[in-house]
Amino acid sequence: EQPIFTTRAHVFQIDPSTKKNWVPASKQAVTVSYFYDSTRNSYRIISVDGVK
């Protein structure tokens, strides 16, 4: 499956301890890909950090 769009972005996640604060997922921008899931009729945003 090929992404419909790929870019680099700063990614954040919700702090699991407070459930309120946003915490950076990495120190620098990471590759983010957008996919269309025709089965669910929705879009998915995938960011994979690390080395393959």
Distance bins in CASP14 RR format, pairs under 12 A and 6 or more apart:
PFRMAT RR
TARGET T0000
AUTHOR 0000-0000-0000
RMODE 2
METHOD distances of the structure
MODEL  1
1 33 0 0 0 0 1 0 0 0 0 0 0
1 34 0 0 0 0 0 1 0 0 0 0 0
1 35 1 0 0 1 0 0 0 0 0 0 0
1 36 0 0 0 0 1 0 0 0 0 0 0
1 37 0 0 0 0 1 0 0 0 0 0 0
1 38 0 0 0 0 0 1 0 0 0 0 0
1 39 0 0 0 0 0 1 0 0 0 0 0
1 44 0 0 0 0 1 0 0 0 0 0 0
1 46 0 0 0 0 0 1 0 0 0 0 0
2 33 0 0 0 0 1 0 0 0 0 0 0
2 34 0 0 0 0 0 1 0 0 0 0 0
2 35 0 0 0 0 1 0 0 0 0 0 0
2 36 0 0 0 0 0 1 0 0 0 0 0
3 31 0 0 0 0 1 0 0 0 0 0 0
3 32 0 0 0 0 1 0 0 0 0 0 0
3 33 1 1 0 0 0 0 0 0 0 0 0
3 34 1 0 1 0 0 0 0 0 0 0 0
3 35 1 0 1 0 0 0 0 0 0 0 0
3 36 0 0 0 0 1 0 0 0 0 0 0
3 37 0 0 0 0 0 1 0 0 0 0 0
3 43 0 0 0 0 0 1 0 0 0 0 0
3 44 0 0 0 0 1 0 0 0 0 0 0
3 45 0 0 0 0 1 0 0 0 0 0 0
3 46 1 0 0 1 0 0 0 0 0 0 0
3 47 0 0 0 0 0 1 0 0 0 0 0
3 48 0 0 0 0 0 1 0 0 0 0 0
4 33 0 0 0 0 1 0 0 0 0 0 0
4 34 1 0 1 0 0 0 0 0 0 0 0
4 35 1 0 0 1 0 0 0 0 0 0 0
4 36 1 0 1 0 0 0 0 0 0 0 0
4 37 0 0 0 0 0 1 0 0 0 0 0
4 38 0 0 0 0 0 1 0 0 0 0 0
4 43 0 0 0 0 1 0 0 0 0 0 0
4 44 0 0 0 0 0 1 0 0 0 0 0
4 45 0 0 0 0 0 1 0 0 0 0 0
4 46 0 0 0 0 0 1 0 0 0 0 0
5 31 0 0 0 0 0 1 0 0 0 0 0
5 32 0 0 0 0 1 0 0 0 0 0 0
5 33 1 0 0 1 0 0 0 0 0 0 0
5 34 1 0 1 0 0 0 0 0 0 0 0
5 35 0 0 0 0 1 0 0 0 0 0 0
5 36 0 0 0 0 1 0 0 0 0 0 0
5 43 0 0 0 0 1 0 0 0 0 0 0
5 44 0 0 0 0 0 1 0 0 0 0 0
5 45 0 0 0 0 1 0 0 0 0 0 0
5 46 0 0 0 0 0 1 0 0 0 0 0
6 30 0 0 0 0 0 1 0 0 0 0 0
6 31 1 0 0 1 0 0 0 0 0 0 0
6 32 1 0 0 1 0 0 0 0 0 0 0
6 33 1 0 1 0 0 0 0 0 0 0 0
6 34 1 0 0 1 0 0 0 0 0 0 0
6 35 0 0 0 0 1 0 0 0 0 0 0
6 45 0 0 0 0 0 1 0 0 0 0 0
6 46 0 0 0 0 1 0 0 0 0 0 0
6 47 0 0 0 0 0 1 0 0 0 0 0
6 48 0 0 0 0 0 1 0 0 0 0 0
7 29 0 0 0 0 1 0 0 0 0 0 0
7 30 0 0 0 0 0 1 0 0 0 0 0
7 31 1 0 0 1 0 0 0 0 0 0 0
7 32 1 0 1 0 0 0 0 0 0 0 0
7 33 0 0 0 0 1 0 0 0 0 0 0
7 34 0 0 0 0 1 0 0 0 0 0 0
7 45 0 0 0 0 0 1 0 0 0 0 0
7 46 0 0 0 0 0 1 0 0 0 0 0
7 47 0 0 0 0 0 1 0 0 0 0 0
8 26 0 0 0 0 0 1 0 0 0 0 0
8 28 0 0 0 0 1 0 0 0 0 0 0
8 29 1 0 1 0 0 0 0 0 0 0 0
8 30 1 0 0 1 0 0 0 0 0 0 0
8 31 1 0 1 0 0 0 0 0 0 0 0
8 32 1 0 0 1 0 0 0 0 0 0 0
8 33 0 0 0 0 0 1 0 0 0 0 0
8 47 0 0 0 0 1 0 0 0 0 0 0
8 49 0 0 0 0 0 1 0 0 0 0 0
9 24 0 0 0 0 0 1 0 0 0 0 0
9 25 0 0 0 0 0 1 0 0 0 0 0
9 26 0 0 0 0 0 1 0 0 0 0 0
9 28 0 0 0 0 0 1 0 0 0 0 0
9 29 1 0 1 0 0 0 0 0 0 0 0
9 30 1 0 0 1 0 0 0 0 0 0 0
9 31 0 0 0 0 1 0 0 0 0 0 0
9 32 1 0 1 0 0 0 0 0 0 0 0
9 33 0 0 0 0 0 1 0 0 0 0 0
9 34 0 0 0 0 0 1 0 0 0 0 0
9 45 0 0 0 0 1 0 0 0 0 0 0
9 46 0 0 0 0 0 1 0 0 0 0 0
9 47 1 0 0 1 0 0 0 0 0 0 0
9 49 0 0 0 0 0 1 0 0 0 0 0
10 22 0 0 0 0 0 1 0 0 0 0 0
10 23 0 0 0 0 0 1 0 0 0 0 0
10 24 1 0 0 1 0 0 0 0 0 0 0
10 25 0 0 0 0 1 0 0 0 0 0 0
10 26 1 0 0 1 0 0 0 0 0 0 0
10 27 0 0 0 0 1 0 0 0 0 0 0
10 28 1 0 0 1 0 0 0 0 0 0 0
10 29 1 0 1 0 0 0 0 0 0 0 0
10 30 1 0 0 1 0 0 0 0 0 0 0
10 31 0 0 0 0 0 1 0 0 0 0 0
10 32 0 0 0 0 1 0 0 0 0 0 0
10 47 0 0 0 0 0 1 0 0 0 0 0
10 49 0 0 0 0 0 1 0 0 0 0 0
11 22 0 0 0 0 0 1 0 0 0 0 0
11 23 0 0 0 0 0 1 0 0 0 0 0
11 24 1 0 0 1 0 0 0 0 0 0 0
11 25 1 0 1 0 0 0 0 0 0 0 0
11 26 1 0 0 1 0 0 0 0 0 0 0
11 27 0 0 0 0 0 1 0 0 0 0 0
11 28 0 0 0 0 0 1 0 0 0 0 0
11 29 0 0 0 0 1 0 0 0 0 0 0
11 30 1 0 1 0 0 0 0 0 0 0 0
11 31 0 0 0 0 1 0 0 0 0 0 0
11 32 1 0 0 1 0 0 0 0 0 0 0
11 33 0 0 0 0 0 1 0 0 0 0 0
11 45 0 0 0 0 1 0 0 0 0 0 0
11 46 0 0 0 0 0 1 0 0 0 0 0
11 47 1 0 1 0 0 0 0 0 0 0 0
11 48 0 0 0 0 0 1 0 0 0 0 0
11 49 1 0 0 1 0 0 0 0 0 0 0
12 21 0 0 0 0 1 0 0 0 0 0 0
12 22 1 0 1 0 0 0 0 0 0 0 0
12 23 1 0 0 1 0 0 0 0 0 0 0
12 24 1 0 1 0 0 0 0 0 0 0 0
12 25 1 0 0 1 0 0 0 0 0 0 0
12 26 0 0 0 0 1 0 0 0 0 0 0
12 29 0 0 0 0 0 1 0 0 0 0 0
12 30 0 0 0 0 0 1 0 0 0 0 0
12 32 0 0 0 0 0 1 0 0 0 0 0
12 47 0 0 0 0 0 1 0 0 0 0 0
13 19 0 0 0 0 0 1 0 0 0 0 0
13 21 0 0 0 0 1 0 0 0 0 0 0
13 22 1 0 0 1 0 0 0 0 0 0 0
13 23 1 0 1 0 0 0 0 0 0 0 0
13 24 0 0 0 0 1 0 0 0 0 0 0
13 25 1 0 1 0 0 0 0 0 0 0 0
13 26 0 0 0 0 0 1 0 0 0 0 0
13 30 0 0 0 0 0 1 0 0 0 0 0
13 47 0 0 0 0 0 1 0 0 0 0 0
13 49 0 0 0 0 0 1 0 0 0 0 0
14 20 1 0 0 1 0 0 0 0 0 0 0
14 21 1 0 0 1 0 0 0 0 0 0 0
14 22 1 0 0 1 0 0 0 0 0 0 0
14 23 1 0 0 1 0 0 0 0 0 0 0
14 24 0 0 0 0 0 1 0 0 0 0 0
14 25 0 0 0 0 0 1 0 0 0 0 0
15 21 1 0 1 0 0 0 0 0 0 0 0
15 22 1 0 0 1 0 0 0 0 0 0 0
15 23 1 0 1 0 0 0 0 0 0 0 0
15 24 0 0 0 0 0 1 0 0 0 0 0
15 25 0 0 0 0 0 1 0 0 0 0 0
16 22 0 0 0 0 0 1 0 0 0 0 0
16 23 0 0 0 0 1 0 0 0 0 0 0
17 23 0 0 0 0 1 0 0 0 0 0 0
24 30 0 0 0 0 0 1 0 0 0 0 0
24 49 0 0 0 0 0 1 0 0 0 0 0
25 32 0 0 0 0 0 1 0 0 0 0 0
25 47 1 0 0 1 0 0 0 0 0 0 0
25 48 0 0 0 0 0 1 0 0 0 0 0
25 49 1 0 0 1 0 0 0 0 0 0 0
25 50 0 0 0 0 0 1 0 0 0 0 0
26 32 0 0 0 0 0 1 0 0 0 0 0
26 47 0 0 0 0 1 0 0 0 0 0 0
26 48 0 0 0 0 0 1 0 0 0 0 0
26 49 1 0 1 0 0 0 0 0 0 0 0
26 50 0 0 0 0 1 0 0 0 0 0 0
27 49 0 0 0 0 0 1 0 0 0 0 0
28 49 0 0 0 0 1 0 0 0 0 0 0
28 50 0 0 0 0 0 1 0 0 0 0 0
29 47 0 0 0 0 0 1 0 0 0 0 0
29 49 0 0 0 0 0 1 0 0 0 0 0
30 45 0 0 0 0 0 1 0 0 0 0 0
30 46 0 0 0 0 0 1 0 0 0 0 0
30 47 1 0 1 0 0 0 0 0 0 0 0
30 48 1 0 0 1 0 0 0 0 0 0 0
30 49 1 0 1 0 0 0 0 0 0 0 0
30 50 0 0 0 0 1 0 0 0 0 0 0
30 51 0 0 0 0 0 1 0 0 0 0 0
31 45 0 0 0 0 0 1 0 0 0 0 0
31 46 0 0 0 0 1 0 0 0 0 0 0
31 47 1 0 0 1 0 0 0 0 0 0 0
31 48 1 0 0 1 0 0 0 0 0 0 0
31 49 0 0 0 0 1 0 0 0 0 0 0
31 50 0 0 0 0 1 0 0 0 0 0 0
31 52 0 0 0 0 0 1 0 0 0 0 0
32 44 0 0 0 0 0 1 0 0 0 0 0
32 45 1 0 0 1 0 0 0 0 0 0 0
32 46 1 0 0 1 0 0 0 0 0 0 0
32 47 1 0 1 0 0 0 0 0 0 0 0
32 48 0 0 0 0 1 0 0 0 0 0 0
32 49 0 0 0 0 0 1 0 0 0 0 0
33 43 0 0 0 0 0 1 0 0 0 0 0
33 44 0 0 0 0 1 0 0 0 0 0 0
33 45 1 0 0 1 0 0 0 0 0 0 0
33 46 1 0 1 0 0 0 0 0 0 0 0
33 47 1 0 0 1 0 0 0 0 0 0 0
33 48 0 0 0 0 1 0 0 0 0 0 0
34 42 0 0 0 0 0 1 0 0 0 0 0
34 43 1 0 0 1 0 0 0 0 0 0 0
34 44 1 0 0 1 0 0 0 0 0 0 0
34 45 1 0 1 0 0 0 0 0 0 0 0
34 46 1 0 0 1 0 0 0 0 0 0 0
34 47 0 0 0 0 0 1 0 0 0 0 0
35 42 0 0 0 0 1 0 0 0 0 0 0
35 43 1 0 0 1 0 0 0 0 0 0 0
35 44 1 0 1 0 0 0 0 0 0 0 0
35 45 1 0 0 1 0 0 0 0 0 0 0
35 46 1 0 0 1 0 0 0 0 0 0 0
35 47 0 0 0 0 0 1 0 0 0 0 0
36 42 1 0 0 1 0 0 0 0 0 0 0
36 43 1 0 1 0 0 0 0 0 0 0 0
36 44 1 0 0 1 0 0 0 0 0 0 0
36 45 0 0 0 0 0 1 0 0 0 0 0
36 46 0 0 0 0 0 1 0 0 0 0 0
37 43 1 0 0 1 0 0 0 0 0 0 0
37 44 1 0 1 0 0 0 0 0 0 0 0
37 45 0 0 0 0 0 1 0 0 0 0 0
37 46 0 0 0 0 0 1 0 0 0 0 0
38 44 0 0 0 0 0 1 0 0 0 0 0
END
